[in-house]
Amino acid sequence: MALHHLTDEQVRTWTRGQKDEWWFKNVFRGDMAQLTLRSGMTGFILGGILAATSLYIGAKTGISVGVGLTSVILAFAMFRLLHQMGWADDYTILENNCTQSIATAAGYVVTPLISSLVAYMLVVDRIIPWWQMMIWMVLIAVTGVLVAFPMKRRFINEDQLPFPEGRACGVVLDSLYTGEGGEGLYKAALLAKVAGLSAFYQAIVSDGWMKLIQFKLLRMDQWAGMKEPWVLHDRLDEYYYAIAVKAELWIPKIMGVDFRVLGLRLTLDAAMLGVGGLMGIAVATSCLLGAFVNFAVLAPIMINAGDIIQRVGPNGSLVPISRVEIVNQWSMWWGVAMMVAGSVTSLLAKPDIFTSAFKSIAGRKKKEANGTDLLAHIEVPLWISYIGVPVFGVLSAWTGHLFFGVPMLMALVSLPLIFVLTVICTNSMALTSWTPTGALSKITQFTMGAIDRSNPASNLVPAGMTAEISSNAANLLSDIKPGYMLGGKPRHQAIGHVIGIFAGVLACVPLFYLLFVPKNAEGVRSTSTIISDQFAMPAAVQWKGVADIIANGLHSLPASALITMGIAAVAAVVIEVLRMVTRGKFPLSSVSIGLGVVLPPESTFCMWVGAMIFFVMAKVYKTPGTAGWRRWVDGCEPICAGLISGAALMGIGNAIVNVLI
């Protein structure tokens, strides 16, 4: 059915009381099941699983992959099939929306594990205890929920702001439950088939799964005499190099530097194909350009110039030059400069994000004619936020002091920035589906760093706190938008969001230790394993880079790094101005170019291939309704979600298998 909405004239002229009355009479579905035991449990389980995939992809790319629509499709298909078999009542549209709220919150909460917390651990060379991680993440995420709800009525009920990402989710939910032709089951089947193929491929390139199957199940080490399990190399160039060594064939080099040292490998990574399909050809091409300029042009020059060298490790042995060393010793600086300058420029180029946000908050409150609140029984009471925000804010500051050594005064000073950043982030999300937390967090980081340069925690932890609270609040409001469109109860969505926070934290903190800081032979965990060829942690590299600049000053960097930083910053400003002048038609993104610098080049190439596949298919299948269009254009997100979830879950499983056997 067509979703009800107000006209532009009604949005401009009606009071909030009139809008609430219209919504209550025409949209609200008070008698429909929403937050039920089964929707809560389904959201909790799906949220934990999908949050794990979000952590896996975020560690590889620095990009937070949305899990909301994936959870919607999976929950719809699961309960529709159970209903058809007579095992359960069909899932209501509001139960599914509540499940989506829980799963989405679980996906958002993992962000500190790929950014600020990881940067802190790298800078201070200390692994944070798991229980401190959990407490910290829950506190700041719940604070974000409490900050969001006083703004909900203004941004959603009264101003009726679009929240494009949330609206898209509401439209998908409506089409699943009211559309014809089994569209929901088709997309779910497409996702399941692709996930199965992706999981199968990931299994045959994983040493743990192959060892389990070939040695533990088939006993091939006994009857076939195998010493090592057969594993398909996902790095396809391994086969060429194996032949080249034996036959003394040509080894690719740039200025005498081996391709493998530069990280220029040919890899088939199913998850990265899916990420590329979701990010689009423009962003993927920008990432590839950054990788090419850095690893194929600048890195060989700097290695030959002696600005990138073999270091002496902790045990006195030489650390060979590798992609990680190239990034840490030199490339990180111009990549971070480009990302920061580009994100700040793009933020400043949108003054309406600031002006409309604060006009909205500062605008005169319109009072209902009868002085009563029609929605009081379903909205989250404002007193909960008015009491909860100061309490949880002070608790967050205190835990920052207790766990991470942030001076209490510094932690408290950063708290007022939460409101400012949340208003900006929320308004940006409402208008563009973009939360500029990366750029805004640097405001806190540089501000705190200017006060105290000696303690890295003084800028990293408060910046992480303000960024995550504002991001959680903005994302929650985007998540509430489809519930408002479909007539759901805001209280149920708020409770669902808190359930999702616990689902994400309980699933991903143990997984963080398993994937990134496993115990060595002596049973000791080390920060040296956090960044690897498999997990580049680009978001954490950016946070750490800013913290290092604050602590050591620019004078500590090589002259070549300073020069490239200046050039990169100017180039980023020029690119963003060109994007603004051409109204987004300029094909490059400075932030994405900078991201390509810190990502493994093999991953950026794989993402570009994935983006190109869907770009070409969209050109080939232009006609809506055809089989090709249905599969490759309308089915882009289910295919990409299948590629990501199948590969990520099998990759996580491989890590668990390796620990067990």
C-alpha positions in Angstrom: 0.0 0.0 0.0 1.1 3.6 -0.5 2.8 5.0 2.6 1.0 8.0 4.1 2.9 11.3 4.3 2.2 15.0 4.8 2.4 17.4 1.9 5.1 20.1 1.9 2.5 22.7 2.7 1.2 20.8 5.7 4.8 20.3 7.0 5.4 24.0 6.8 2.1 25.3 8.2 0.8 22.7 10.7 1.7 22.7 14.4 3.4 19.7 15.9 0.1 18.9 17.7 -1.7 18.8 14.3 1.0 16.6 12.8 0.9 14.2 15.8 -2.9 14.0 15.6 -2.7 13.2 11.9 -0.1 10.6 12.5 -2.0 9.0 15.4 -5.2 8.7 13.3 -3.8 7.8 9.9 -0.5 5.9 10.5 -0.2 4.6 14.0 -0.8 0.8 14.4 -1.3 0.5 18.1 -3.0 -2.9 17.9 -0.2 -4.6 15.9 2.5 -6.7 17.5 5.9 -4.9 17.6 8.4 -5.7 20.4 7.5 -9.3 21.1 9.6 -12.0 22.6 10.2 -13.5 19.2 11.1 -10.2 17.5 13.4 -9.4 20.4 15.1 -12.8 20.3 15.4 -12.8 16.5 16.9 -9.3 16.5 19.3 -10.2 19.3 20.6 -13.3 17.4 20.6 -11.7 13.9 22.2 -8.5 15.5 25.0 -10.5 17.0 25.7 -12.4 13.8 25.5 -9.4 11.5 27.6 -7.2 14.0 30.3 -9.8 13.7 30.3 -9.5 9.9 30.4 -5.7 10.4 33.4 -6.0 12.6 35.2 -8.3 10.1 34.6 -5.9 7.2 35.3 -2.8 9.2 38.7 -4.2 10.2 39.5 -4.9 6.6 38.2 -1.6 5.1 37.5 1.0 7.8 33.9 1.1 6.4 30.9 0.4 8.5 28.6 -1.8 6.4 24.9 -1.3 7.2 23.1 -4.5 8.4 19.6 -3.1 8.7 18.2 -4.2 5.3 19.9 -7.5 5.5 18.2 -8.3 8.8 14.9 -7.1 7.3 15.1 -9.6 4.4 16.3 -12.5 6.5 13.7 -12.1 9.2 10.9 -11.7 6.6 12.0 -14.8 4.7 12.5 -16.9 7.9 9.1 -16.2 9.3 7.3 -16.4 6.0 8.6 -19.9 5.4 7.8 -20.9 9.0 4.3 -19.6 8.5 3.8 -21.5 5.2 4.9 -24.7 7.0 2.4 -24.0 9.8 5.0 -23.7 12.5 4.6 -20.0 13.4 2.3 -17.0 12.8 3.6 -14.7 10.1 5.9 -11.9 11.2 4.1 -8.5 11.4 5.7 -5.6 9.6 6.3 -3.8 12.9 7.9 -6.9 14.5 10.3 -6.9 11.5 10.9 -3.2 12.0 11.7 -3.8 15.6 14.1 -6.7 14.7 15.8 -4.3 12.2 16.2 -1.7 15.1 17.9 -4.3 17.2 20.2 -5.6 14.5 21.1 -2.1 13.3 22.1 -1.0 16.8 24.2 -4.1 17.1 26.0 -3.2 13.9 26.6 0.4 15.0 28.1 -0.4 18.4 31.2 -2.1 17.0 32.7 1.1 15.6 35.1 1.7 18.5 36.6 -1.7 17.9 37.8 -0.6 14.5 38.7 3.0 15.3 39.3 4.9 18.6 39.8 2.0 21.0 42.2 0.3 18.6 44.1 3.5 18.0 44.4 3.9 21.8 45.8 0.4 22.2 48.3 0.9 19.4 49.5 4.2 20.8 49.9 3.1 24.4 50.9 -0.5 23.5 48.4 -2.0 25.9 45.5 -4.5 25.4 42.3 -3.2 27.1 40.7 -5.9 29.3 37.5 -7.3 27.8 35.3 -6.2 30.7 36.5 -2.6 30.4 35.8 -2.7 26.7 32.2 -3.9 27.3 31.4 -1.4 30.0 32.8 1.5 28.0 31.0 0.6 24.8 27.7 0.1 26.5 27.9 3.3 28.4 28.6 5.5 25.4 26.1 3.7 23.2 23.3 4.0 25.7 24.2 7.7 26.2 23.7 8.1 22.4 20.2 6.6 22.7 19.4 9.0 25.6 20.7 12.0 23.7 18.7 11.1 20.6 15.1 11.1 22.0 14.8 14.7 23.0 15.6 15.5 19.3 13.3 12.8 17.9 10.1 14.9 18.1 11.7 17.9 16.6 13.5 16.3 13.6 11.0 13.6 12.8 7.6 14.5 14.2 7.7 18.3 13.6 10.2 19.0 10.9 9.5 15.7 9.0 13.1 15.6 7.8 13.7 12.9 5.1 16.4 10.6 6.7 17.0 9.0 3.2 18.5 5.8 4.5 15.8 5.2 7.1 13.1 6.1 4.6 14.6 3.5 2.1 14.3 0.9 4.8 10.7 1.8 5.5 9.9 1.6 1.7 11.6 -1.9 1.5 9.6 -3.1 4.5 6.3 -1.8 3.0 7.1 -3.4 -0.3 7.9 -6.8 1.3 4.6 -7.0 3.2 2.3 -5.3 0.7 4.0 -6.0 -2.7 3.1 -8.7 -5.1 5.2 -11.4 -6.8 7.0 -12.8 -3.8 9.7 -10.0 -4.0 10.8 -10.5 -0.5 11.3 -14.3 -0.8 13.1 -13.8 -4.1 15.6 -11.4 -2.5 16.1 -13.7 0.4 16.7 -16.7 -1.8 19.2 -14.6 -3.8 21.0 -13.6 -0.7 21.1 -17.2 0.6 22.4 -18.6 -2.7 25.2 -16.1 -3.0 26.0 -16.4 0.7 26.3 -20.2 0.3 28.6 -19.9 -2.7 30.7 -17.2 -0.9 31.0 -19.4 2.2 32.0 -22.4 0.1 34.8 -20.4 -1.6 36.0 -18.9 1.7 36.1 -22.4 3.2 38.4 -23.8 0.5 40.8 -20.9 0.9 40.9 -21.2 4.7 43.6 -23.3 6.3 41.5 -24.1 9.4 38.5 -25.4 7.6 40.6 -27.5 5.3 42.6 -28.9 8.2 39.4 -29.8 10.0 37.9 -31.5 6.9 41.0 -33.2 5.6 42.8 -34.2 8.8 40.1 -34.5 11.5 37.2 -35.8 9.5 38.7 -37.6 6.4 41.9 -38.6 8.2 43.9 -37.9 5.0 47.1 -37.4 7.0 46.9 -41.1 7.9 45.8 -42.9 4.8 47.1 -40.5 2.2 50.3 -39.4 4.0 49.5 -35.7 3.8 51.6 -33.4 5.9 49.8 -30.2 5.1 46.2 -29.7 4.1 45.4 -28.7 0.5 44.2 -25.1 0.4 43.2 -23.0 -2.6 45.3 -19.8 -2.6 43.0 -16.7 -2.7 46.1 -14.8 -3.7 46.1 -16.0 -7.3 49.5 -14.7 -8.1 51.0 -17.3 -5.6 50.8 -19.9 -8.4 52.8 -17.7 -10.8 55.5 -16.9 -8.2 55.8 -20.6 -7.3 56.5 -21.4 -11.0 58.7 -18.3 -11.5 61.0 -19.4 -8.7 61.5 -22.8 -10.1 61.8 -21.8 -13.8 63.6 -18.5 -13.1 60.9 -16.4 -14.7 60.5 -12.7 -14.5 59.6 -11.3 -11.0 57.5 -8.0 -11.3 59.3 -5.1 -9.8 59.0 -1.3 -9.7 62.3 0.6 -9.4 63.9 -2.6 -8.2 61.2 -3.2 -5.5 59.3 -6.5 -5.6 55.6 -6.2 -6.1 55.0 -8.4 -3.1 57.0 -6.0 -0.9 54.7 -3.2 -2.1 51.6 -5.3 -1.4 50.6 -5.4 -5.1 49.0 -8.8 -5.1 46.2 -10.3 -7.2 43.6 -11.6 -4.7 40.1 -12.9 -5.1 38.2 -11.9 -1.9 34.5 -12.5 -2.0 33.7 -10.1 0.9 35.6 -7.3 -0.8 33.7 -7.8 -4.1 30.5 -7.3 -2.0 31.9 -4.2 -0.3 32.8 -2.7 -3.7 29.3 -3.4 -5.0 27.8 -1.5 -2.1 30.2 1.5 -2.3 29.7 2.1 -6.0 32.1 2.7 -8.9 33.1 6.4 -8.0 34.2 5.6 -4.5 35.9 2.3 -5.5 37.8 4.1 -8.3 39.0 6.8 -5.9 40.3 4.1 -3.5 42.1 2.4 -6.4 43.6 5.7 -7.4 44.9 6.3 -3.9 46.4 2.8 -3.8 48.1 3.1 -7.2 49.6 6.5 -6.4 50.9 5.3 -3.0 52.1 1.8 -3.6 53.0 1.9 -7.3 54.5 5.4 -7.5 55.4 7.0 -4.2 56.4 3.9 -2.1 59.2 2.7 -4.5 60.6 6.2 -4.6 60.7 6.6 -0.8 62.2 3.1 -0.4 65.0 4.0 -2.8 65.4 7.4 -1.1 65.8 5.7 2.3 62.7 7.3 3.9 61.2 3.8 4.2 63.7 1.4 5.7 64.0 -1.9 7.5 63.5 -1.3 11.2 65.1 -3.1 14.1 62.4 -5.1 16.0 62.0 -5.5 19.8 64.2 -8.7 19.8 67.0 -7.0 17.7 66.1 -8.6 14.4 65.4 -6.6 11.3 61.7 -6.1 10.3 61.5 -6.5 6.5 59.8 -3.8 4.5 56.2 -4.7 3.8 52.9 -3.0 3.1 52.3 -2.5 6.8 55.7 -0.9 7.2 55.2 1.3 4.2 52.0 2.6 5.7 53.2 3.0 9.3 56.6 4.6 8.4 55.5 7.0 5.7 52.3 6.7 3.7 49.9 7.0 6.6 50.7 10.7 6.9 49.6 11.9 3.5 46.7 9.5 3.5 45.4 10.8 6.8 46.0 14.4 5.7 43.9 13.8 2.6 41.1 12.1 4.6 40.9 14.8 7.3 41.2 17.8 4.9 38.7 16.2 2.5 36.1 15.4 5.2 36.4 18.8 6.9 36.1 20.6 3.5 33.1 18.6 2.5 31.5 19.3 5.9 32.2 23.1 5.7 30.8 23.1 2.1 27.4 22.2 3.5 26.6 25.1 5.8 22.9 24.2 5.8 23.9 21.2 8.0 24.9 23.7 10.7 22.4 26.5 10.1 19.3 24.4 9.7 20.3 22.2 12.7 20.6 25.0 15.1 17.7 26.9 13.7 15.6 23.8 14.3 16.8 23.4 17.9 16.5 27.1 18.6 13.2 27.5 16.9 10.2 28.6 19.0 8.2 25.6 20.3 4.7 25.5 19.1 2.2 24.5 21.8 -0.8 22.3 21.1 -4.2 24.1 21.4 -5.5 21.9 24.1 -2.2 21.8 26.0 -2.1 17.9 26.1 0.4 15.5 24.6 -1.4 13.0 22.4 1.6 10.7 22.1 2.7 10.7 25.7 1.8 7.1 26.2 4.0 5.8 23.3 6.9 8.3 23.2 9.9 7.9 25.4 9.4 10.3 28.4 11.8 13.2 28.2 12.6 13.1 31.9 14.5 9.8 31.2 16.9 11.7 28.9 17.1 14.8 31.1 18.2 12.6 34.0 20.0 9.9 32.0 22.2 12.0 29.8 24.0 13.8 32.7 24.3 10.5 34.7 25.6 8.4 31.8 27.8 11.3 30.6 29.5 11.6 34.0 29.8 7.8 34.2 31.4 7.7 30.7 33.9 10.4 31.8 34.6 8.6 35.0 35.2 5.2 33.2 37.5 7.1 30.7 39.5 8.3 33.7 39.5 5.0 35.5 40.1 2.6 32.5 42.2 4.7 30.2 43.9 7.3 32.4 42.1 10.4 31.0 42.3 13.2 33.5 38.8 13.6 35.0 38.7 17.3 34.2 39.6 16.7 30.5 36.9 14.1 30.2 34.3 16.4 31.7 35.4 19.3 29.5 34.6 17.2 26.4 31.0 16.5 27.5 29.5 19.7 26.2 30.8 18.9 22.7 28.5 15.9 22.7 25.4 18.1 22.2 27.0 20.2 19.5 28.3 17.3 17.5 25.0 15.3 17.9 23.0 18.2 16.5 25.3 18.5 13.5 25.5 14.7 12.9 21.7 14.2 13.2 20.9 17.0 10.8 23.5 15.7 8.4 22.0 12.2 8.6 18.5 13.6 8.2 19.4 15.4 5.0 22.1 13.3 3.4 22.3 9.9 5.2 25.9 10.9 6.0 27.3 11.3 9.5 30.5 13.4 9.4 31.8 11.8 12.6 35.3 11.3 11.2 35.7 15.0 10.6 33.9 16.1 13.7 35.8 13.8 16.0 39.0 15.6 15.0 37.5 18.8 16.6 37.5 17.0 20.0 40.9 15.3 19.3 42.7 18.5 18.4 41.0 20.5 21.1 41.9 18.0 23.8 45.4 17.6 22.3 46.0 21.3 22.5 45.3 21.2 26.2 47.3 18.1 27.0 49.9 16.8 24.4 51.7 14.5 26.8 48.9 12.0 27.3 47.5 10.3 24.1 44.5 9.1 26.0 43.5 12.8 26.7 42.6 13.2 23.0 41.8 9.7 21.8 39.3 8.7 24.4 37.3 11.9 24.7 37.2 12.1 20.9 36.1 8.5 20.7 33.4 9.2 23.3 31.9 12.3 21.7 32.1 10.7 18.2 30.4 7.5 19.2 27.7 9.2 21.2 26.8 11.6 18.4 27.0 8.9 15.8 24.8 6.5 17.8 22.2 9.3 18.3 22.1 10.2 14.6 21.9 6.6 13.5 19.2 5.9 16.0 17.0 8.7 14.6 17.6 7.4 11.1 16.5 4.0 12.4 13.4 5.4 14.0 12.3 7.0 10.7 10.9 3.8 9.2 9.1 3.0 12.5 7.4 6.4 12.3 6.5 5.8 8.6 5.0 2.4 9.4 3.1 3.5 12.6 5.4 1.9 15.2 5.8 2.7 18.9 8.9 4.8 19.6 9.3 3.3 23.0 9.6 -0.1 21.5 12.3 1.0 19.1 14.2 2.6 21.9 14.1 -0.6 23.9 15.1 -2.5 20.8 18.1 -0.3 20.3 19.3 -0.9 23.8 18.9 -4.7 23.3 20.9 -4.4 20.1 23.7 -2.6 21.9 24.1 -5.6 24.3 23.8 -8.0 21.3 26.6 -6.3 19.4 28.9 -5.9 22.5 28.5 -9.5 23.6 29.1 -10.9 20.2 32.0 -8.6 19.1 34.2 -8.0 22.1 35.2 -11.8 22.4 35.5 -11.9 18.6 37.9 -8.9 18.7 40.3 -10.9 21.0 40.0 -14.0 18.8 40.6 -12.2 15.5 43.0 -9.4 16.3 44.8 -10.2 19.5 45.1 -13.9 19.8 47.5 -15.4 22.4 50.9 -16.4 21.2 52.8 -19.6 22.1 53.5 -18.2 25.6 49.8 -17.3 26.2 50.5 -13.6 25.8 48.4 -11.1 23.7 50.2 -8.3 21.9 49.2 -5.2 20.0 51.6 -6.2 17.2 49.0 -8.6 15.8 46.2 -6.0 15.5 47.2 -4.7 12.1 48.1 -7.3 9.5 47.9 -8.1 5.8 44.4 -9.5 6.4 43.1 -6.7 8.7 44.5 -3.3 7.8 42.4 -1.4 10.4 42.5 1.8 8.3 40.1 3.8 10.5 42.3 3.1 13.6 45.4 4.1 11.5 43.8 7.5 10.8 43.0 8.0 14.5 46.5 7.0 15.6 48.0 9.2 12.9 46.3 12.3 14.3 47.3 11.3 17.9 50.9 10.9 16.9 51.0 14.3 15.2 49.5 15.9 18.4 52.0 14.1 20.6 55.2 14.5 18.6 54.5 17.5 16.4 55.0 17.7 12.6 58.8 18.3 13.0 59.2 14.6 13.9 58.2 13.5 10.4 60.5 13.1 7.4 60.7 16.1 5.1 59.2 14.1 2.3 56.2 13.2 4.5 55.6 16.8 5.3 55.7 17.8 1.7 53.3 15.1 0.6 51.0 16.0 3.4 50.8 19.6 2.2 50.2 18.5 -1.4 47.6 15.9 -0.3 45.7 18.5 1.9 45.6 21.0 -1.0 44.5 18.3 -3.5 41.8 17.2 -1.1 40.4 20.7 -0.9 40.5 21.1 -4.7 38.7 17.8 -5.2 36.0 18.6 -2.8 35.5 22.1 -4.3 35.2 20.5 -7.7 32.6 18.1 -6.4 30.7 21.0 -4.9 30.9 23.1 -8.1 29.8 20.2 -10.3 27.1 19.2 -7.8 28.6 15.8 -7.2 29.4 15.0 -10.8 33.1 15.1 -10.4 34.0 11.4 -10.2 36.7 11.4 -7.4 36.4 11.6 -3.6 39.4 12.8 -1.6 38.3 10.8 1.5 38.2 7.6 -0.6 41.6 8.4 -2.2 43.1 8.7 1.3 41.4 5.5 2.4 43.0 3.7 -0.6 46.4 4.7 0.8 46.0 2.8 4.1 44.0 -0.2 2.7 45.9 -3.2 1.2 46.1 -2.5 -2.6 44.9 -6.1 -3.2 41.6 -5.3 -1.3 41.1 -2.0 -3.2 41.5 -3.7 -6.5 39.0 -6.4 -5.5 36.5 -3.7 -4.3 36.9 -1.9 -7.6 36.2 -5.2 -9.6 33.1 -5.7 -7.5 31.9 -2.1 -8.1 32.7 -2.4 -11.8 30.6 -5.6 -12.1 27.5 -4.0 -10.8 28.2 -0.8 -12.7 28.4 -2.7 -16.0 25.3 -4.8 -15.2 23.3 -1.6 -14.5 24.3 -0.4 -17.9 23.4 -3.7 -19.6 20.1 -4.2 -17.8 18.4 -0.8 -17.9 14.8 -1.9 -18.1 13.0 -2.3 -14.8 11.1 -5.5 -14.3 13.3 -7.7 -16.6 15.0 -10.8 -15.1 18.5 -9.2 -15.5 17.4 -5.9 -13.9 15.7 -7.8 -11.1 18.8 -9.8 -10.3 21.7 -7.4 -10.9 20.2 -3.9 -10.2 17.3 -4.4 -7.8 19.1 -7.4 -6.3 22.5 -5.6 -5.9 22.1 -5.3 -2.1 21.1 -8.9 -1.5 23.9 -10.2 -3.7 26.5 -7.9 -1.9 25.1 -8.8 1.5 25.4 -12.5 0.6 29.0 -12.1 -0.5 29.9 -10.2 2.6 28.0 -12.4 5.2 29.0 -15.7 3.7 32.7 -14.9 3.5 32.8 -13.0 6.8 31.1 -15.7 8.8 33.2 -18.4 7.3 36.4 -16.3 7.9 35.4 -15.9 11.5 34.7 -19.6 11.8 38.1 -20.3 10.4 39.7 -18.3 13.2 37.7 -20.3 15.7 38.6 -23.6 14.2 42.3 -22.7 14.2 42.0 -21.9 17.9 40.3 -25.2 18.7 42.6 -27.5 16.6 
